[in-house]
Amino acid sequence: MKTLTCSDAGFDCAAVIKGDTEDEIMSKAGEHAMKEHNIKAEDMTPELTQKIRGLIRSS
Ligand SMILES: [Zn+2]
């Protein structure tokens, strides 16, 4: 199981995104960010994607 804590990405948000793979987390995180934080697809730069990938924790 892998998890991504939204607040680690700098948002004031208690959401924890869970998934079996990094790709699953990234896809869920993208949806969450667009819905809850008004992030647009074009805001998801390679740098931001890279940064968020680095915040994923394995447990
Ligand atoms: Zn969030």
PDB file of the backbone (N, CA, C, O) and the ligand in Angstrom, with CONECT records:
HET     ZN  A 101       1
ATOM      1  N   MET A   1       0.848  -1.205   0.000  1.00  0.00           N
ATOM      2  CA  MET A   1       0.000   0.000   0.000  1.00  0.00           C
ATOM      3  C   MET A   1       0.875   1.243   0.000  1.00  0.00           C
ATOM      4  O   MET A   1       1.835   1.339   0.765  1.00  0.00           O
ATOM      5  N   LYS A   2       0.539   2.187  -0.857  1.00  0.00           N
ATOM      6  CA  LYS A   2       1.248   3.463  -0.887  1.00  0.00           C
ATOM      7  C   LYS A   2       0.275   4.573  -0.510  1.00  0.00           C
ATOM      8  O   LYS A   2      -0.917   4.497  -0.806  1.00  0.00           O
ATOM      9  N   THR A   3       0.799   5.604   0.145  1.00  0.00           N
ATOM     10  CA  THR A   3      -0.059   6.709   0.549  1.00  0.00           C
ATOM     11  C   THR A   3       0.604   8.044   0.225  1.00  0.00           C
ATOM     12  O   THR A   3       1.827   8.178   0.191  1.00  0.00           O
ATOM     13  N   LEU A   4      -0.260   9.011  -0.007  1.00  0.00           N
ATOM     14  CA  LEU A   4       0.195  10.385  -0.209  1.00  0.00           C
ATOM     15  C   LEU A   4      -0.679  11.281   0.664  1.00  0.00           C
ATOM     16  O   LEU A   4      -1.902  11.304   0.528  1.00  0.00           O
ATOM     17  N   THR A   5      -0.033  12.010   1.553  1.00  0.00           N
ATOM     18  CA  THR A   5      -0.763  12.926   2.433  1.00  0.00           C
ATOM     19  C   THR A   5      -0.803  14.285   1.758  1.00  0.00           C
ATOM     20  O   THR A   5       0.234  14.870   1.445  1.00  0.00           O
ATOM     21  N   CYS A   6      -2.016  14.779   1.538  1.00  0.00           N
ATOM     22  CA  CYS A   6      -2.180  16.010   0.768  1.00  0.00           C
ATOM     23  C   CYS A   6      -1.447  17.191   1.413  1.00  0.00           C
ATOM     24  O   CYS A   6      -0.885  18.035   0.714  1.00  0.00           O
ATOM     25  N   SER A   7      -1.457  17.246   2.742  1.00  0.00           N
ATOM     26  CA  SER A   7      -0.809  18.384   3.410  1.00  0.00           C
ATOM     27  C   SER A   7       0.702  18.399   3.135  1.00  0.00           C
ATOM     28  O   SER A   7       1.322  19.461   3.179  1.00  0.00           O
ATOM     29  N   ASP A   8       1.304  17.226   2.851  1.00  0.00           N
ATOM     30  CA  ASP A   8       2.733  17.182   2.515  1.00  0.00           C
ATOM     31  C   ASP A   8       3.022  17.952   1.227  1.00  0.00           C
ATOM     32  O   ASP A   8       4.133  18.437   1.015  1.00  0.00           O
ATOM     33  N   ALA A   9       2.009  18.054   0.374  1.00  0.00           N
ATOM     34  CA  ALA A   9       2.178  18.774  -0.890  1.00  0.00           C
ATOM     35  C   ALA A   9       1.963  20.279  -0.713  1.00  0.00           C
ATOM     36  O   ALA A   9       2.055  21.049  -1.670  1.00  0.00           O
ATOM     37  N   GLY A  10       1.675  20.684   0.532  1.00  0.00           N
ATOM     38  CA  GLY A  10       1.566  22.113   0.809  1.00  0.00           C
ATOM     39  C   GLY A  10       0.139  22.624   0.896  1.00  0.00           C
ATOM     40  O   GLY A  10      -0.092  23.825   1.035  1.00  0.00           O
ATOM     41  N   PHE A  11      -0.828  21.698   0.813  1.00  0.00           N
ATOM     42  CA  PHE A  11      -2.226  22.122   0.918  1.00  0.00           C
ATOM     43  C   PHE A  11      -2.692  22.006   2.360  1.00  0.00           C
ATOM     44  O   PHE A  11      -2.232  21.143   3.108  1.00  0.00           O
ATOM     45  N   ASP A  12      -3.612  22.886   2.740  1.00  0.00           N
ATOM     46  CA  ASP A  12      -4.217  22.813   4.062  1.00  0.00           C
ATOM     47  C   ASP A  12      -5.375  21.827   3.956  1.00  0.00           C
ATOM     48  O   ASP A  12      -6.534  22.223   3.826  1.00  0.00           O
ATOM     49  N   CYS A  13      -5.051  20.553   4.012  1.00  0.00           N
ATOM     50  CA  CYS A  13      -6.018  19.516   3.651  1.00  0.00           C
ATOM     51  C   CYS A  13      -5.629  18.232   4.363  1.00  0.00           C
ATOM     52  O   CYS A  13      -4.452  17.876   4.408  1.00  0.00           O
ATOM     53  N   ALA A  14      -6.615  17.536   4.920  1.00  0.00           N
ATOM     54  CA  ALA A  14      -6.330  16.334   5.690  1.00  0.00           C
ATOM     55  C   ALA A  14      -6.438  15.060   4.862  1.00  0.00           C
ATOM     56  O   ALA A  14      -6.299  13.959   5.395  1.00  0.00           O
ATOM     57  N   ALA A  15      -6.682  15.202   3.573  1.00  0.00           N
ATOM     58  CA  ALA A  15      -6.905  14.014   2.743  1.00  0.00           C
ATOM     59  C   ALA A  15      -5.649  13.160   2.642  1.00  0.00           C
ATOM     60  O   ALA A  15      -4.536  13.673   2.526  1.00  0.00           O
ATOM     61  N   VAL A  16      -5.850  11.852   2.689  1.00  0.00           N
ATOM     62  CA  VAL A  16      -4.765  10.896   2.452  1.00  0.00           C
ATOM     63  C   VAL A  16      -5.188  10.046   1.263  1.00  0.00           C
ATOM     64  O   VAL A  16      -6.238   9.402   1.284  1.00  0.00           O
ATOM     65  N   ILE A  17      -4.369  10.053   0.242  1.00  0.00           N
ATOM     66  CA  ILE A  17      -4.686   9.310  -0.973  1.00  0.00           C
ATOM     67  C   ILE A  17      -3.945   7.975  -0.920  1.00  0.00           C
ATOM     68  O   ILE A  17      -2.738   7.928  -0.683  1.00  0.00           O
ATOM     69  N   LYS A  18      -4.681   6.908  -1.140  1.00  0.00           N
ATOM     70  CA  LYS A  18      -4.095   5.563  -1.031  1.00  0.00           C
ATOM     71  C   LYS A  18      -4.180   4.842  -2.368  1.00  0.00           C
ATOM     72  O   LYS A  18      -5.102   5.056  -3.155  1.00  0.00           O
ATOM     73  N   GLY A  19      -3.198   3.985  -2.602  1.00  0.00           N
ATOM     74  CA  GLY A  19      -3.231   3.191  -3.819  1.00  0.00           C
ATOM     75  C   GLY A  19      -2.188   2.095  -3.758  1.00  0.00           C
ATOM     76  O   GLY A  19      -1.352   2.058  -2.856  1.00  0.00           O
ATOM     77  N   ASP A  20      -2.250   1.198  -4.739  1.00  0.00           N
ATOM     78  CA  ASP A  20      -1.301   0.090  -4.770  1.00  0.00           C
ATOM     79  C   ASP A  20      -0.033   0.444  -5.531  1.00  0.00           C
ATOM     80  O   ASP A  20       1.022  -0.147  -5.297  1.00  0.00           O
ATOM     81  N   THR A  21      -0.133   1.402  -6.435  1.00  0.00           N
ATOM     82  CA  THR A  21       1.032   1.781  -7.232  1.00  0.00           C
ATOM     83  C   THR A  21       1.160   3.301  -7.252  1.00  0.00           C
ATOM     84  O   THR A  21       0.205   4.026  -6.971  1.00  0.00           O
ATOM     85  N   GLU A  22       2.357   3.762  -7.589  1.00  0.00           N
ATOM     86  CA  GLU A  22       2.573   5.205  -7.707  1.00  0.00           C
ATOM     87  C   GLU A  22       1.652   5.809  -8.754  1.00  0.00           C
ATOM     88  O   GLU A  22       1.123   6.904  -8.565  1.00  0.00           O
ATOM     89  N   ASP A  23       1.458   5.092  -9.864  1.00  0.00           N
ATOM     90  CA  ASP A  23       0.619   5.627 -10.931  1.00  0.00           C
ATOM     91  C   ASP A  23      -0.824   5.790 -10.472  1.00  0.00           C
ATOM     92  O   ASP A  23      -1.501   6.753 -10.834  1.00  0.00           O
ATOM     93  N   GLU A  24      -1.286   4.829  -9.667  1.00  0.00           N
ATOM     94  CA  GLU A  24      -2.653   4.917  -9.149  1.00  0.00           C
ATOM     95  C   GLU A  24      -2.769   6.146  -8.243  1.00  0.00           C
ATOM     96  O   GLU A  24      -3.738   6.900  -8.333  1.00  0.00           O
ATOM     97  N   ILE A  25      -1.789   6.339  -7.381  1.00  0.00           N
ATOM     98  CA  ILE A  25      -1.778   7.506  -6.490  1.00  0.00           C
ATOM     99  C   ILE A  25      -1.772   8.790  -7.320  1.00  0.00           C
ATOM    100  O   ILE A  25      -2.538   9.712  -7.040  1.00  0.00           O
ATOM    101  N   MET A  26      -0.921   8.854  -8.330  1.00  0.00           N
ATOM    102  CA  MET A  26      -0.810  10.075  -9.116  1.00  0.00           C
ATOM    103  C   MET A  26      -2.118  10.390  -9.826  1.00  0.00           C
ATOM    104  O   MET A  26      -2.508  11.553  -9.929  1.00  0.00           O
ATOM    105  N   SER A  27      -2.793   9.361 -10.314  1.00  0.00           N
ATOM    106  CA  SER A  27      -4.046   9.617 -11.003  1.00  0.00           C
ATOM    107  C   SER A  27      -5.124  10.078 -10.023  1.00  0.00           C
ATOM    108  O   SER A  27      -5.896  10.986 -10.327  1.00  0.00           O
ATOM    109  N   LYS A  28      -5.173   9.444  -8.839  1.00  0.00           N
ATOM    110  CA  LYS A  28      -6.143   9.876  -7.811  1.00  0.00           C
ATOM    111  C   LYS A  28      -5.794  11.270  -7.281  1.00  0.00           C
ATOM    112  O   LYS A  28      -6.680  12.087  -7.034  1.00  0.00           O
ATOM    113  N   ALA A  29      -4.499  11.530  -7.111  1.00  0.00           N
ATOM    114  CA  ALA A  29      -4.071  12.829  -6.595  1.00  0.00           C
ATOM    115  C   ALA A  29      -4.438  13.931  -7.586  1.00  0.00           C
ATOM    116  O   ALA A  29      -4.849  15.022  -7.190  1.00  0.00           O
ATOM    117  N   GLY A  30      -4.286  13.640  -8.865  1.00  0.00           N
ATOM    118  CA  GLY A  30      -4.644  14.615  -9.890  1.00  0.00           C
ATOM    119  C   GLY A  30      -6.122  14.961  -9.827  1.00  0.00           C
ATOM    120  O   GLY A  30      -6.503  16.131  -9.878  1.00  0.00           O
ATOM    121  N   GLU A  31      -6.952  13.922  -9.715  1.00  0.00           N
ATOM    122  CA  GLU A  31      -8.399  14.145  -9.610  1.00  0.00           C
ATOM    123  C   GLU A  31      -8.736  14.948  -8.360  1.00  0.00           C
ATOM    124  O   GLU A  31      -9.524  15.892  -8.401  1.00  0.00           O
ATOM    125  N   HIS A  32      -8.120  14.551  -7.243  1.00  0.00           N
ATOM    126  CA  HIS A  32      -8.367  15.230  -5.971  1.00  0.00           C
ATOM    127  C   HIS A  32      -7.957  16.708  -6.056  1.00  0.00           C
ATOM    128  O   HIS A  32      -8.701  17.593  -5.632  1.00  0.00           O
ATOM    129  N   ALA A  33      -6.784  16.954  -6.601  1.00  0.00           N
ATOM    130  CA  ALA A  33      -6.281  18.330  -6.674  1.00  0.00           C
ATOM    131  C   ALA A  33      -7.175  19.190  -7.554  1.00  0.00           C
ATOM    132  O   ALA A  33      -7.425  20.354  -7.244  1.00  0.00           O
ATOM    133  N   MET A  34      -7.656  18.612  -8.653  1.00  0.00           N
ATOM    134  CA  MET A  34      -8.514  19.380  -9.566  1.00  0.00           C
ATOM    135  C   MET A  34      -9.861  19.686  -8.916  1.00  0.00           C
ATOM    136  O   MET A  34     -10.400  20.782  -9.069  1.00  0.00           O
ATOM    137  N   LYS A  35     -10.403  18.690  -8.179  1.00  0.00           N
ATOM    138  CA  LYS A  35     -11.726  18.842  -7.591  1.00  0.00           C
ATOM    139  C   LYS A  35     -11.694  19.708  -6.340  1.00  0.00           C
ATOM    140  O   LYS A  35     -12.535  20.589  -6.159  1.00  0.00           O
ATOM    141  N   GLU A  36     -10.704  19.446  -5.469  1.00  0.00           N
ATOM    142  CA  GLU A  36     -10.692  20.085  -4.148  1.00  0.00           C
ATOM    143  C   GLU A  36      -9.840  21.345  -4.091  1.00  0.00           C
ATOM    144  O   GLU A  36     -10.070  22.207  -3.244  1.00  0.00           O
ATOM    145  N   HIS A  37      -8.870  21.462  -4.971  1.00  0.00           N
ATOM    146  CA  HIS A  37      -7.920  22.565  -4.843  1.00  0.00           C
ATOM    147  C   HIS A  37      -7.845  23.435  -6.096  1.00  0.00           C
ATOM    148  O   HIS A  37      -6.948  24.267  -6.235  1.00  0.00           O
ATOM    149  N   ASN A  38      -8.795  23.232  -6.999  1.00  0.00           N
ATOM    150  CA  ASN A  38      -8.852  24.043  -8.215  1.00  0.00           C
ATOM    151  C   ASN A  38      -7.545  24.056  -9.007  1.00  0.00           C
ATOM    152  O   ASN A  38      -7.191  25.050  -9.641  1.00  0.00           O
ATOM    153  N   ILE A  39      -6.844  22.934  -8.953  1.00  0.00           N
ATOM    154  CA  ILE A  39      -5.638  22.784  -9.777  1.00  0.00           C
ATOM    155  C   ILE A  39      -6.102  22.361 -11.174  1.00  0.00           C
ATOM    156  O   ILE A  39      -6.933  21.463 -11.315  1.00  0.00           O
ATOM    157  N   LYS A  40      -5.567  23.004 -12.181  1.00  0.00           N
ATOM    158  CA  LYS A  40      -5.940  22.646 -13.551  1.00  0.00           C
ATOM    159  C   LYS A  40      -4.891  21.709 -14.140  1.00  0.00           C
ATOM    160  O   LYS A  40      -3.751  21.646 -13.681  1.00  0.00           O
ATOM    161  N   ALA A  41      -5.315  20.986 -15.168  1.00  0.00           N
ATOM    162  CA  ALA A  41      -4.402  20.018 -15.788  1.00  0.00           C
ATOM    163  C   ALA A  41      -3.103  20.700 -16.197  1.00  0.00           C
ATOM    164  O   ALA A  41      -2.027  20.114 -16.079  1.00  0.00           O
ATOM    165  N   GLU A  42      -3.204  21.944 -16.680  1.00  0.00           N
ATOM    166  CA  GLU A  42      -1.989  22.623 -17.146  1.00  0.00           C
ATOM    167  C   GLU A  42      -1.099  23.095 -15.987  1.00  0.00           C
ATOM    168  O   GLU A  42       0.057  23.463 -16.195  1.00  0.00           O
ATOM    169  N   ASP A  43      -1.656  23.080 -14.754  1.00  0.00           N
ATOM    170  CA  ASP A  43      -0.818  23.413 -13.588  1.00  0.00           C
ATOM    171  C   ASP A  43       0.059  22.234 -13.172  1.00  0.00           C
ATOM    172  O   ASP A  43       1.035  22.403 -12.441  1.00  0.00           O
ATOM    173  N   MET A  44      -0.296  21.039 -13.643  1.00  0.00           N
ATOM    174  CA  MET A  44       0.448  19.843 -13.269  1.00  0.00           C
ATOM    175  C   MET A  44       1.702  19.728 -14.149  1.00  0.00           C
ATOM    176  O   MET A  44       1.759  18.926 -15.081  1.00  0.00           O
ATOM    177  N   THR A  45       2.677  20.537 -13.829  1.00  0.00           N
ATOM    178  CA  THR A  45       3.919  20.543 -14.593  1.00  0.00           C
ATOM    179  C   THR A  45       4.741  19.298 -14.257  1.00  0.00           C
ATOM    180  O   THR A  45       4.500  18.656 -13.235  1.00  0.00           O
ATOM    181  N   PRO A  46       5.698  18.958 -15.101  1.00  0.00           N
ATOM    182  CA  PRO A  46       6.581  17.819 -14.773  1.00  0.00           C
ATOM    183  C   PRO A  46       7.276  18.014 -13.434  1.00  0.00           C
ATOM    184  O   PRO A  46       7.487  17.052 -12.696  1.00  0.00           O
ATOM    185  N   GLU A  47       7.639  19.275 -13.112  1.00  0.00           N
ATOM    186  CA  GLU A  47       8.308  19.543 -11.844  1.00  0.00           C
ATOM    187  C   GLU A  47       7.384  19.221 -10.676  1.00  0.00           C
ATOM    188  O   GLU A  47       7.797  18.592  -9.702  1.00  0.00           O
ATOM    189  N   LEU A  48       6.135  19.658 -10.781  1.00  0.00           N
ATOM    190  CA  LEU A  48       5.172  19.418  -9.708  1.00  0.00           C
ATOM    191  C   LEU A  48       4.885  17.922  -9.581  1.00  0.00           C
ATOM    192  O   LEU A  48       4.809  17.382  -8.477  1.00  0.00           O
ATOM    193  N   THR A  49       4.727  17.268 -10.720  1.00  0.00           N
ATOM    194  CA  THR A  49       4.480  15.830 -10.717  1.00  0.00           C
ATOM    195  C   THR A  49       5.623  15.100 -10.035  1.00  0.00           C
ATOM    196  O   THR A  49       5.409  14.195  -9.228  1.00  0.00           O
ATOM    197  N   GLN A  50       6.840  15.509 -10.373  1.00  0.00           N
ATOM    198  CA  GLN A  50       8.038  14.914  -9.792  1.00  0.00           C
ATOM    199  C   GLN A  50       8.057  15.113  -8.277  1.00  0.00           C
ATOM    200  O   GLN A  50       8.361  14.195  -7.516  1.00  0.00           O
ATOM    201  N   LYS A  51       7.723  16.338  -7.860  1.00  0.00           N
ATOM    202  CA  LYS A  51       7.735  16.677  -6.446  1.00  0.00           C
ATOM    203  C   LYS A  51       6.727  15.813  -5.686  1.00  0.00           C
ATOM    204  O   LYS A  51       7.021  15.289  -4.612  1.00  0.00           O
ATOM    205  N   ILE A  52       5.535  15.680  -6.269  1.00  0.00           N
ATOM    206  CA  ILE A  52       4.484  14.916  -5.590  1.00  0.00           C
ATOM    207  C   ILE A  52       4.851  13.427  -5.535  1.00  0.00           C
ATOM    208  O   ILE A  52       4.610  12.758  -4.531  1.00  0.00           O
ATOM    209  N   ARG A  53       5.428  12.928  -6.608  1.00  0.00           N
ATOM    210  CA  ARG A  53       5.881  11.529  -6.598  1.00  0.00           C
ATOM    211  C   ARG A  53       6.842  11.259  -5.438  1.00  0.00           C
ATOM    212  O   ARG A  53       6.825  10.192  -4.823  1.00  0.00           O
ATOM    213  N   GLY A  54       7.685  12.266  -5.159  1.00  0.00           N
ATOM    214  CA  GLY A  54       8.664  12.122  -4.083  1.00  0.00           C
ATOM    215  C   GLY A  54       8.040  12.104  -2.698  1.00  0.00           C
ATOM    216  O   GLY A  54       8.695  11.730  -1.725  1.00  0.00           O
ATOM    217  N   LEU A  55       6.760  12.511  -2.601  1.00  0.00           N
ATOM    218  CA  LEU A  55       6.078  12.568  -1.303  1.00  0.00           C
ATOM    219  C   LEU A  55       5.315  11.279  -1.005  1.00  0.00           C
ATOM    220  O   LEU A  55       4.796  11.102   0.096  1.00  0.00           O
ATOM    221  N   ILE A  56       5.250  10.386  -1.982  1.00  0.00           N
ATOM    222  CA  ILE A  56       4.517   9.137  -1.789  1.00  0.00           C
ATOM    223  C   ILE A  56       5.281   8.234  -0.822  1.00  0.00           C
ATOM    224  O   ILE A  56       6.486   8.025  -0.964  1.00  0.00           O
ATOM    225  N   ARG A  57       4.565   7.711   0.151  1.00  0.00           N
ATOM    226  CA  ARG A  57       5.186   6.826   1.146  1.00  0.00           C
ATOM    227  C   ARG A  57       4.689   5.403   0.942  1.00  0.00           C
ATOM    228  O   ARG A  57       3.520   5.169   0.633  1.00  0.00           O
ATOM    229  N   SER A  58       5.586   4.481   1.118  1.00  0.00           N
ATOM    230  CA  SER A  58       5.208   3.064   1.052  1.00  0.00           C
ATOM    231  C   SER A  58       5.024   2.552   2.460  1.00  0.00           C
ATOM    232  O   SER A  58       5.781   2.897   3.367  1.00  0.00           O
ATOM    233  N   SER A  59       4.001   1.717   2.637  1.00  0.00           N
ATOM    234  CA  SER A  59       3.820   1.121   3.963  1.00  0.00           C
ATOM    235  C   SER A  59       3.474  -0.348   3.815  1.00  0.00           C
ATOM    236  O   SER A  59       3.279  -1.040   4.814  1.00  0.00           O
TER     237      SER A  59
HETATM  238 ZN    ZN A 101      -6.255  17.862  -0.680  1.00  0.00          ZN2+
END
